[in-house]
Amino acid sequence: MASDTPTIDSEALSAYVEGYLTEDDALVSARARSNELGCAPISPGGGAALRFLTTALRAKAVVEVGTGAGVSGLYLLRGMAADGVLTSIDVEPEHQTAAKRAFAEAGVPAGRARLIMGRALDVLPRLTEEAYDLLYVDAAKPEYPTYHEQGVRLLRPGGVIAFDSVLWSGRVANPARRDAETVALREVARAVREDDRLVPVLLPIGDGLLVAAKAH
């Protein structure tokens, strides 16, 4: 007897989710520059989630760890309040040059993006406690556990921390994978889940987006 359970085509399903919203010319250009620079940008679905979050939060102050070529920055800015400011941190000058170009092409006023060159682990401790609506992290994976603690410190009550690429192409689900990146991603997922100051959810968008709200 044939089963009534439908067969799921995971690739087709992923393509449907990622293609649900169409990217405009500014995002397409920024994504192309990201790939040229070798800094993989957030997926379209993940970017849509970031814009949703900043819109829901009515975010005015957002911190981004890992500027890249500006793809995630554009999504964040498009959901933020009209007078909101994005603080974006990156160690690579060519990344921030590309991001400035992306923001200019999208018509983002210069004062809405504050780009800081340097290591986020050095910059974040200097930022004001509980002054931010959202912290988005897409940077060196072994540093993710440290960004968890910084995020809790920087976020206002009700603010959100978001980590990209936490599924790491499925490697986090394979116990045999013990490289530094995979171990760090498992650690941050565990730490966020067990942190009673946070309310987390793991979204299977792109390469995985771990999102957690700071409890009131």
ROPA-943725 format. One record per residue (C-alpha): x, y, z. Coordinates in nm, 4 decimals. Example, Ala and Ser with C-alpha at 12.3 -4.5 7.8 and 13.67 -1.06 7.14 Angstrom:
REM ROPA-943725
[[1.2300; -0.4500; 0.7800]]
[[1.3670; -0.1060; 0.7140]]
//
This chain:
REM ROPA-943725
[[0.0000; 0.0000; 0.0000]]
[[0.1413; 0.3390; -0.0994]]
[[0.2173; 0.5860; 0.1756]]
[[0.0222; 0.9129; 0.1863]]
[[0.3229; 1.0905; 0.3330]]
[[0.4542; 1.3366; 0.0722]]
[[0.8173; 1.3253; -0.0310]]
[[0.9951; 1.6467; 0.0601]]
[[1.2457; 1.7899; -0.1856]]
[[1.4671; 1.9815; 0.0589]]
[[1.6548; 2.1683; -0.2135]]
[[1.3360; 2.2849; -0.3812]]
[[1.1901; 2.3836; -0.0453]]
[[1.5007; 2.5844; 0.0432]]
[[1.4948; 2.7570; -0.2952]]
[[1.1282; 2.8450; -0.2414]]
[[1.1976; 2.9957; 0.1020]]
[[1.5071; 3.1874; -0.0105]]
[[1.3314; 3.3163; -0.3216]]
[[1.0142; 3.4249; -0.1435]]
[[1.1233; 3.7897; -0.1572]]
[[1.3138; 3.9321; -0.4530]]
[[1.6307; 4.1353; -0.3969]]
[[1.6597; 4.4718; -0.5707]]
[[1.9547; 4.5970; -0.7759]]
[[2.1421; 4.7413; -0.4770]]
[[2.1314; 4.4082; -0.2929]]
[[2.2185; 4.2075; -0.6036]]
[[2.5252; 4.4280; -0.6630]]
[[2.6322; 4.4104; -0.2995]]
[[2.5933; 4.0315; -0.3012]]
[[2.8103; 4.0069; -0.6158]]
[[3.0834; 4.2165; -0.4517]]
[[3.0627; 3.9978; -0.1402]]
[[3.1309; 3.6898; -0.3480]]
[[3.4192; 3.8632; -0.5280]]
[[3.5761; 3.9531; -0.1920]]
[[3.5232; 3.6033; -0.0543]]
[[3.3036; 3.7145; 0.2357]]
[[2.9906; 3.5018; 0.2064]]
[[2.6856; 3.7236; 0.2703]]
[[2.3713; 3.6347; 0.4585]]
[[2.1164; 3.4497; 0.2460]]
[[1.8130; 3.6361; 0.1071]]
[[1.5901; 3.4551; 0.3565]]
[[1.8191; 3.5435; 0.6436]]
[[1.8338; 3.9030; 0.5276]]
[[1.4552; 3.9187; 0.5189]]
[[1.4528; 3.7894; 0.8768]]
[[1.6903; 4.0680; 0.9835]]
[[1.4718; 4.3315; 0.8205]]
[[1.1668; 4.1794; 0.9899]]
[[1.3398; 4.1911; 1.3284]]
[[1.4543; 4.5526; 1.3020]]
[[1.1070; 4.6526; 1.1835]]
[[0.9348; 4.4699; 1.4703]]
[[1.1763; 4.6209; 1.7205]]
[[1.1454; 4.9699; 1.5679]]
[[1.5206; 4.9589; 1.6026]]
[[1.7151; 5.2826; 1.6277]]
[[2.0513; 5.1446; 1.7408]]
[[2.1956; 4.8263; 1.5880]]
[[2.5442; 4.6742; 1.6047]]
[[2.6760; 4.4475; 1.3308]]
[[2.9854; 4.2318; 1.3765]]
[[3.1182; 4.1609; 1.0274]]
[[3.0377; 4.4347; 0.7767]]
[[3.1180; 4.2263; 0.4709]]
[[3.0198; 4.4095; 0.1528]]
[[2.7053; 4.5560; 0.3053]]
[[2.4381; 4.2972; 0.2238]]
[[2.3274; 4.2382; 0.5824]]
[[2.3727; 4.6086; 0.6585]]
[[2.1239; 4.7006; 0.3868]]
[[1.8675; 4.4576; 0.5250]]
[[1.9163; 4.5883; 0.8786]]
[[1.8937; 4.9534; 0.7741]]
[[1.5799; 4.8974; 0.5681]]
[[1.3930; 4.7741; 0.8721]]
[[1.5278; 5.0301; 1.1172]]
[[1.3623; 5.3573; 1.2122]]
[[1.4298; 5.6441; 0.9691]]
[[1.6643; 5.8069; 1.2205]]
[[1.8277; 5.4807; 1.3272]]
[[2.2045; 5.4308; 1.3171]]
[[2.3836; 5.1073; 1.2264]]
[[2.7252; 5.0561; 1.3871]]
[[2.9168; 4.8012; 1.1779]]
[[3.2543; 4.6550; 1.2729]]
[[3.5042; 4.4795; 1.0449]]
[[3.8790; 4.4207; 1.0326]]
[[3.9055; 4.4342; 0.6537]]
[[3.9215; 4.7825; 0.4944]]
[[3.8160; 4.6555; 0.1520]]
[[3.4994; 4.5130; 0.3060]]
[[3.3974; 4.8459; 0.4482]]
[[3.4827; 5.0248; 0.1256]]
[[3.2483; 4.7864; -0.0552]]
[[2.9799; 4.8399; 0.2103]]
[[3.0013; 5.2177; 0.1749]]
[[2.9473; 5.1746; -0.1980]]
[[2.6466; 4.9506; -0.1366]]
[[2.4900; 5.1987; 0.1052]]
[[2.5489; 5.4869; -0.1366]]
[[2.3936; 5.2938; -0.4261]]
[[2.0894; 5.2218; -0.2102]]
[[2.0518; 5.5888; -0.1156]]
[[2.1343; 5.5418; 0.2534]]
[[2.2237; 5.8798; 0.4112]]
[[2.5875; 5.8872; 0.5255]]
[[2.4985; 5.9537; 0.8883]]
[[2.2949; 5.6351; 0.9247]]
[[2.5918; 5.3966; 0.9052]]
[[2.8890; 5.4223; 1.1394]]
[[3.1627; 5.1918; 1.0131]]
[[3.4353; 5.1033; 1.2628]]
[[3.7593; 4.9407; 1.1529]]
[[3.8953; 4.6970; 1.4093]]
[[3.8450; 4.3752; 1.5994]]
[[3.4951; 4.3442; 1.7391]]
[[3.6358; 4.1867; 2.0560]]
[[3.8157; 4.5169; 2.1167]]
[[3.5331; 4.7465; 2.0046]]
[[3.2263; 4.5905; 2.1693]]
[[3.3471; 4.6340; 2.5307]]
[[3.3679; 5.0091; 2.4650]]
[[3.0047; 5.0385; 2.3565]]
[[2.7349; 5.1534; 2.5995]]
[[2.5607; 4.8907; 2.8093]]
[[2.1919; 4.8210; 2.7303]]
[[2.1918; 5.0866; 2.4564]]
[[2.1162; 4.8695; 2.1520]]
[[1.8079; 4.7111; 2.0008]]
[[1.9847; 4.4368; 1.8049]]
[[2.3276; 4.2790; 1.7685]]
[[2.3916; 4.0814; 1.4513]]
[[2.6971; 3.8545; 1.4302]]
[[2.8516; 3.7124; 1.1129]]
[[3.2237; 3.6897; 1.1793]]
[[3.4941; 3.4465; 1.2926]]
[[3.3064; 3.1462; 1.4277]]
[[3.5488; 3.0641; 1.7145]]
[[3.4639; 3.4065; 1.8626]]
[[3.0869; 3.3509; 1.8673]]
[[3.0682; 3.2447; 2.2352]]
[[3.2287; 3.5744; 2.3367]]
[[2.9773; 3.7719; 2.1311]]
[[2.6984; 3.5996; 2.3229]]
[[2.8137; 3.7581; 2.6485]]
[[2.8734; 4.0961; 2.4856]]
[[2.5280; 4.0828; 2.3315]]
[[2.3549; 4.0318; 2.6638]]
[[2.5471; 4.3296; 2.8027]]
[[2.4781; 4.5626; 2.5095]]
[[2.1102; 4.4867; 2.4479]]
[[1.8242; 4.6709; 2.6083]]
[[1.5520; 4.4530; 2.7620]]
[[1.3558; 4.3125; 2.4706]]
[[1.6520; 4.3540; 2.2353]]
[[1.7641; 4.0732; 2.0067]]
[[2.0934; 3.9007; 1.9296]]
[[2.1243; 3.7117; 1.5998]]
[[2.4012; 3.4726; 1.4935]]
[[2.4331; 3.3741; 1.1270]]
[[2.5642; 3.0447; 0.9830]]
[[2.5071; 2.8480; 1.3041]]
[[2.4208; 2.5246; 1.1196]]
[[2.7549; 2.5403; 0.9353]]
[[2.6356; 2.3389; 0.6345]]
[[2.5035; 2.0725; 0.8713]]
[[2.8367; 2.0109; 1.0425]]
[[2.7043; 2.1077; 1.3875]]
[[2.4743; 1.8054; 1.3775]]
[[2.7636; 1.5638; 1.3202]]
[[2.9270; 1.4719; 1.6547]]
[[3.2388; 1.3576; 1.4692]]
[[3.3137; 1.7123; 1.3581]]
[[3.5484; 1.8615; 1.6191]]
[[3.7125; 2.1505; 1.4318]]
[[3.7293; 2.4860; 1.6133]]
[[3.4519; 2.6506; 1.4129]]
[[3.2013; 2.3680; 1.4581]]
[[3.2783; 2.3303; 1.8289]]
[[3.2328; 2.7058; 1.8846]]
[[2.8985; 2.7074; 1.7043]]
[[2.7737; 2.4169; 1.9158]]
[[2.8949; 2.6005; 2.2253]]
[[2.7152; 2.9267; 2.1457]]
[[2.3955; 2.7386; 2.0604]]
[[2.4129; 2.5586; 2.3960]]
[[2.5026; 2.8741; 2.5892]]
[[2.2189; 3.0756; 2.4372]]
[[1.9715; 2.7927; 2.4990]]
[[2.0738; 2.7630; 2.8648]]
[[2.0926; 3.1392; 2.9329]]
[[1.7821; 3.2275; 3.1355]]
[[1.8264; 3.5919; 3.0346]]
[[1.7424; 3.4998; 2.6749]]
[[1.4464; 3.3571; 2.4828]]
[[1.5964; 3.1765; 2.1799]]
[[1.4812; 3.0231; 1.8541]]
[[1.6892; 2.8432; 1.5913]]
[[1.5680; 2.9211; 1.2391]]
[[1.6632; 2.6893; 0.9490]]
[[1.7045; 2.9831; 0.7098]]
[[2.0113; 2.9983; 0.4860]]
[[2.2889; 2.8310; 0.6839]]
[[2.1013; 2.8728; 1.0101]]
[[2.0049; 3.1851; 1.2065]]
[[2.0102; 3.1665; 1.5862]]
[[1.7973; 3.4451; 1.7324]]
[[1.7380; 3.5281; 2.0986]]
[[1.5486; 3.8082; 2.2713]]
[[1.6732; 3.9518; 2.5984]]
[[1.4073; 3.8936; 2.8613]]
[[1.2522; 4.1976; 3.0269]]
//
